[in-house]
Amino acid sequence: MPKGSGKVIAQNKKARHEFFIEETIEAGIVLKGTEIKSIRAGRVNLKDSHARIDRRGEMQLVNMHIAPYEQGNQFNHDPTRSRKLLLHRKEIDKLAGQIQQKGYSLVPLKVYIKNGVAKVLIGIGKGKKKYDKREDLKRKQMKRDAERAVKESMQ
């Protein structure tokens, strides 16, 4: 199965607008109690979240919001707590070397369920400048206009 395939629960659409995604990597997420039930219900938000490598050399997913499970009790979780990501040591070391370069960061692109397990697709992104974002929007609009013209000419 290719990276990023599975039942998509949440996507960070803004990430591709804000960053040039150069490489992606799939990671497992360490979850507590009712978090997986909330994820399966689609109650996840990746907006403003990012990944980082902490002092112990572990990768953490910061600011990902998983809503508390409605049928949960006092054992419900903190919605925006840092969650550990499961990667091999070689992968973490490789990512650490890549994000040392100026302007690079680790951005979660999507959360999905693959073989019954929650996964997150992390992208190594280089921040876009304002003129890059405008260029992308122009290109997207031109493509949309061209598709609309082709569709109208077919009718």
C-alpha positions in Angstrom: 0.0 0.0 0.0 1.5 3.4 -0.9 2.1 6.1 1.7 -0.9 8.2 2.6 -3.5 5.6 1.4 -6.3 4.6 3.7 -9.5 6.1 4.9 -8.7 9.8 5.2 -10.0 11.4 8.4 -8.6 14.9 8.2 -6.4 16.9 5.8 -4.4 20.1 6.3 -5.2 21.9 3.0 -3.5 25.0 4.2 -0.2 23.2 4.4 0.2 22.9 0.7 -0.6 26.6 0.3 1.9 27.7 3.0 4.8 25.3 2.1 6.6 23.6 -0.8 6.3 19.9 0.3 9.5 18.2 -0.7 9.2 14.8 0.9 6.6 12.9 2.9 6.9 10.2 5.6 4.2 8.1 7.3 4.2 7.8 11.0 2.0 6.1 13.6 0.5 8.1 16.5 0.6 7.1 20.2 -3.0 7.6 21.4 -4.7 7.3 24.8 -8.0 5.8 25.6 -10.9 7.4 23.8 -8.7 9.3 21.2 -9.0 6.6 18.6 -12.8 6.7 18.9 -12.8 10.5 18.3 -10.5 10.0 15.3 -12.7 7.4 13.8 -15.7 9.7 14.2 -13.7 12.3 12.2 -13.3 14.8 15.1 -9.7 15.8 14.3 -8.3 19.2 13.3 -4.8 19.7 11.9 -4.9 23.4 11.6 -1.9 25.1 13.3 -0.3 21.8 14.1 3.3 20.9 13.5 5.8 18.2 14.3 9.1 18.6 16.2 11.9 16.5 17.5 12.3 16.9 21.3 15.4 16.7 23.5 15.2 13.0 23.9 15.2 12.5 20.1 11.5 11.5 19.9 9.2 13.1 17.4 6.1 14.9 18.8 3.0 16.1 17.0 2.1 19.4 18.6 -1.3 21.2 18.6 -3.3 18.6 16.7 -6.8 18.9 18.1 -8.7 15.7 18.8 -12.1 16.5 20.3 -13.1 14.7 23.5 -15.2 11.6 22.9 -18.9 12.3 23.8 -19.5 8.9 25.5 -16.2 9.2 27.4 -16.0 9.8 31.1 -13.4 11.3 33.5 -10.7 9.4 31.5 -11.1 11.7 28.5 -8.0 13.3 27.1 -6.7 16.8 26.7 -7.7 17.8 23.2 -4.4 19.5 22.1 -1.8 17.5 24.0 1.5 16.6 22.3 1.4 13.1 20.9 4.4 10.9 20.2 4.9 9.8 16.6 6.3 6.3 15.9 9.2 6.3 13.5 12.5 4.4 13.2 15.6 6.0 14.7 17.2 6.4 11.2 14.1 8.2 9.9 14.1 10.6 12.9 17.8 11.3 12.4 17.3 11.9 8.7 14.5 14.3 9.3 16.5 16.1 12.0 19.2 16.8 9.5 16.8 18.1 6.9 15.0 20.5 9.2 18.3 22.0 10.4 18.3 23.9 7.1 16.8 27.4 7.3 13.1 27.6 6.4 12.3 23.9 6.7 9.7 22.5 9.0 7.7 19.3 9.6 4.1 19.7 8.7 1.3 17.1 9.2 -0.6 16.8 5.9 -3.3 14.3 6.8 -4.6 11.8 9.3 -6.0 8.5 8.1 -6.8 5.0 9.2 -4.7 2.2 7.6 -5.4 -1.4 8.5 -7.2 -0.3 11.6 -4.3 1.9 12.9 -4.3 5.7 13.0 -1.4 7.2 10.9 -0.3 10.7 10.0 1.5 11.8 6.8 4.2 14.2 7.7 5.7 16.5 5.0 9.1 18.2 5.0 8.1 21.7 3.9 10.0 24.8 2.9 8.0 28.0 3.7 6.6 29.9 0.7 7.0 33.6 0.2 4.0 35.8 -0.4 4.7 36.0 -4.2 4.9 32.2 -4.4 1.4 31.9 -2.8 0.0 34.5 -5.3 1.6 32.6 -8.2 0.0 29.4 -7.0 -3.4 31.1 -6.7 -3.1 32.5 -10.3 -2.1 29.1 -11.7 -5.0 27.4 -9.9 -7.5 30.0 -11.2 -6.2 29.7 -14.8 -6.6 25.9 -14.6 -10.1 26.2 -13.2 -11.0 28.7 -16.0 -9.6 26.4 -18.7 -11.5 23.4 -17.4 -14.7 25.5 -17.3 -14.1 26.6 -20.9 -13.6 23.0 -22.1 -16.7 21.8 -20.2 -18.8 24.6 -21.8 -17.5 23.9 -25.3 -18.5 20.2 -24.9 -22.1 21.1 -24.2 
